[in-house]
Amino acid sequence: MEETDNSKQTDKPWLFKKGQSGNPGGRPPGKTLKQYTREMLASMTDEERQEFLHGIPKIEIFKMAEGNPANATDLTSGGEKILVMPIELISKNDTNKSSEPNS
């Protein structure tokens, strides 16, 4: 018995069918939370904004104003390229084995 693409899809009913949208109705109408928040903050007085910001950690205020700080530091390789090797090659050509007998 041949297995067709359709039978593969029925084996996994949680997957979308080919050509089917994951969100057929789209985003519901209305404001997004981001739009709502912008309008809320814009309508506040300076005193109200100061009070609002008083309860937020300073790093979060910085992120709101400037975006997340750059995080380009690579602590694992010091900026050097990382070579990924299949485990078969590593075990076949094990360079960690000592050529000297154990003392």
C-alpha positions as a Markdown table, in Angstrom:
| # | Residue | x | y | z |
|---|---|---|---|---|
| 1 | Met | 0.0 | 0.0 | 0.0 |
| 2 | Glu | 1.4 | 3.4 | -1.0 |
| 3 | Glu | 1.5 | 6.2 | 1.5 |
| 4 | Thr | 0.4 | 9.5 | 0.0 |
| 5 | Asp | 1.0 | 13.1 | 1.2 |
| 6 | Asn | -2.7 | 13.2 | 2.3 |
| 7 | Ser | -2.3 | 10.2 | 4.7 |
| 8 | Lys | 0.8 | 11.9 | 6.2 |
| 9 | Gln | -1.3 | 14.9 | 7.0 |
| 10 | Thr | -4.1 | 12.9 | 8.6 |
| 11 | Asp | -1.5 | 11.2 | 10.8 |
| 12 | Lys | -0.7 | 14.6 | 12.3 |
| 13 | Pro | -4.0 | 16.4 | 12.6 |
| 14 | Trp | -2.4 | 19.3 | 14.6 |
| 15 | Leu | -0.5 | 20.4 | 11.5 |
| 16 | Phe | -2.0 | 22.9 | 9.1 |
| 17 | Lys | -3.0 | 21.5 | 5.7 |
| 18 | Lys | -1.1 | 22.8 | 2.7 |
| 19 | Gly | -2.4 | 26.2 | 1.7 |
| 20 | Gln | -4.3 | 26.7 | 5.0 |
| 21 | Ser | -3.6 | 29.8 | 7.0 |
| 22 | Gly | -2.8 | 29.6 | 10.7 |
| 23 | Asn | -4.9 | 32.6 | 11.4 |
| 24 | Pro | -7.7 | 32.7 | 8.7 |
| 25 | Gly | -9.6 | 35.6 | 10.4 |
| 26 | Gly | -6.5 | 37.7 | 10.8 |
| 27 | Arg | -6.0 | 39.9 | 13.8 |
| 28 | Pro | -9.2 | 41.0 | 15.4 |
| 29 | Pro | -10.2 | 44.6 | 14.8 |
| 30 | Gly | -9.4 | 47.2 | 17.4 |
| 31 | Lys | -6.3 | 48.7 | 19.0 |
| 32 | Thr | -3.2 | 46.6 | 19.7 |
| 33 | Leu | -1.8 | 46.7 | 23.2 |
| 34 | Lys | 1.1 | 48.8 | 21.9 |
| 35 | Gln | -1.2 | 51.4 | 20.3 |
| 36 | Tyr | -3.3 | 51.5 | 23.5 |
| 37 | Thr | -0.3 | 52.0 | 25.7 |
| 38 | Arg | 1.2 | 54.8 | 23.4 |
| 39 | Glu | -2.1 | 56.7 | 23.5 |
| 40 | Met | -2.4 | 56.2 | 27.3 |
| 41 | Leu | 1.1 | 57.6 | 27.9 |
| 42 | Ala | 0.5 | 60.4 | 25.5 |
| 43 | Ser | -2.6 | 61.5 | 27.3 |
| 44 | Met | -0.9 | 61.6 | 30.7 |
| 45 | Thr | 0.4 | 64.8 | 32.3 |
| 46 | Asp | 4.1 | 65.1 | 33.0 |
| 47 | Glu | 3.4 | 64.4 | 36.7 |
| 48 | Glu | 1.4 | 61.3 | 35.9 |
| 49 | Arg | 4.1 | 60.0 | 33.6 |
| 50 | Gln | 6.7 | 60.6 | 36.4 |
| 51 | Glu | 4.6 | 58.6 | 38.8 |
| 52 | Phe | 4.1 | 55.8 | 36.3 |
| 53 | Leu | 7.8 | 55.6 | 35.6 |
| 54 | His | 8.7 | 55.7 | 39.3 |
| 55 | Gly | 7.6 | 52.1 | 39.8 |
| 56 | Ile | 9.5 | 50.7 | 36.8 |
| 57 | Pro | 13.2 | 49.5 | 37.0 |
| 58 | Lys | 15.7 | 51.9 | 35.4 |
| 59 | Ile | 16.9 | 49.3 | 32.9 |
| 60 | Glu | 13.3 | 48.8 | 31.6 |
| 61 | Ile | 12.9 | 52.6 | 31.2 |
| 62 | Phe | 16.2 | 52.6 | 29.2 |
| 63 | Lys | 14.9 | 49.8 | 27.0 |
| 64 | Met | 11.6 | 51.6 | 26.4 |
| 65 | Ala | 13.6 | 54.7 | 25.3 |
| 66 | Glu | 16.5 | 53.2 | 23.4 |
| 67 | Gly | 15.7 | 49.6 | 22.8 |
| 68 | Asn | 17.5 | 46.6 | 24.2 |
| 69 | Pro | 21.3 | 47.1 | 24.7 |
| 70 | Ala | 23.5 | 45.5 | 22.1 |
| 71 | Asn | 24.5 | 41.9 | 23.2 |
| 72 | Ala | 27.2 | 41.0 | 20.7 |
| 73 | Thr | 29.6 | 39.5 | 23.2 |
| 74 | Asp | 30.4 | 35.8 | 22.4 |
| 75 | Leu | 31.6 | 34.3 | 25.7 |
| 76 | Thr | 32.0 | 30.8 | 24.3 |
| 77 | Ser | 34.5 | 31.1 | 21.5 |
| 78 | Gly | 36.0 | 34.6 | 21.9 |
| 79 | Gly | 34.8 | 35.6 | 18.5 |
| 80 | Glu | 36.4 | 32.6 | 16.7 |
| 81 | Lys | 34.2 | 30.5 | 14.4 |
| 82 | Ile | 32.8 | 27.4 | 15.9 |
| 83 | Leu | 33.3 | 24.2 | 13.9 |
| 84 | Val | 30.6 | 21.6 | 14.4 |
| 85 | Met | 31.8 | 18.0 | 13.8 |
| 86 | Pro | 29.7 | 14.9 | 13.6 |
| 87 | Ile | 30.2 | 12.6 | 16.6 |
| 88 | Glu | 31.4 | 9.8 | 14.3 |
| 89 | Leu | 34.3 | 11.9 | 13.1 |
| 90 | Ile | 35.2 | 12.9 | 16.7 |
| 91 | Ser | 35.2 | 9.3 | 18.0 |
| 92 | Lys | 37.0 | 8.0 | 14.8 |
| 93 | Asn | 39.8 | 10.7 | 15.0 |
| 94 | Asp | 40.0 | 11.2 | 18.8 |
| 95 | Thr | 42.8 | 13.6 | 19.4 |
| 96 | Asn | 42.3 | 13.5 | 23.2 |
| 97 | Lys | 43.8 | 10.0 | 23.6 |
| 98 | Ser | 47.3 | 10.1 | 25.0 |
| 99 | Ser | 50.0 | 8.3 | 23.0 |
| 100 | Glu | 51.9 | 7.7 | 26.3 |
| 101 | Pro | 50.9 | 4.8 | 28.5 |
| 102 | Asn | 49.4 | 5.6 | 31.9 |
| 103 | Ser | 52.0 | 5.8 | 34.7 |
